[in-house]
Amino acid sequence: MTDLEYQDRAEALLRAIELNCDRINEDTDADIDNQRVGGMITLTFANRSQIVINLQKPLQEVWMAARAGGFHYKHDGRAWQDTKGNGEFFENLSRYASEQSGQALRFSS
C-alpha cells in the first residue's frame, strides 16, 4: 500500500469513529467524549476510562490502547486487522468500548 492509500484509509477510519460516537451519543446514554488531535482520537467514557486510537504512519498501522491492552492493526485490502490475528478493528473497538462503558455499543466502518 502506498503512503497516500494508507493516509486515505486511516483518515476514513478516524472519521468513522467520530461519526459512530455521534450516533451512539444520540441513540444511547453512553456519553462518549471523543477528542481528536491530528492522527489521534481519545474516547473518554462516563467512568473516566479511555480508549486511545492513533495513527502510526511510518508503519502504516493504527494503534489502539484500551483497558484490555494495546493493539496494532494493518489494512489487509478489505479491513483493518489485528497484527497478531485477534480480529478486525471495529469489532474489537465495539467489544472494548462496551466493556469500558458498561453497555453494548456498536462501532462500524
Secondary structure, DSSP 8 states (H G I E B T S, - for coil): --HHHHHHHHHHHHHHHHHHHHHHHHHSS---EEEEETTEEEEE-TTS-EEEEEEEGGGTEEEEEETTEEEEEEE-SSSEEETTS--BHHHHHHHHHHHHHTS------
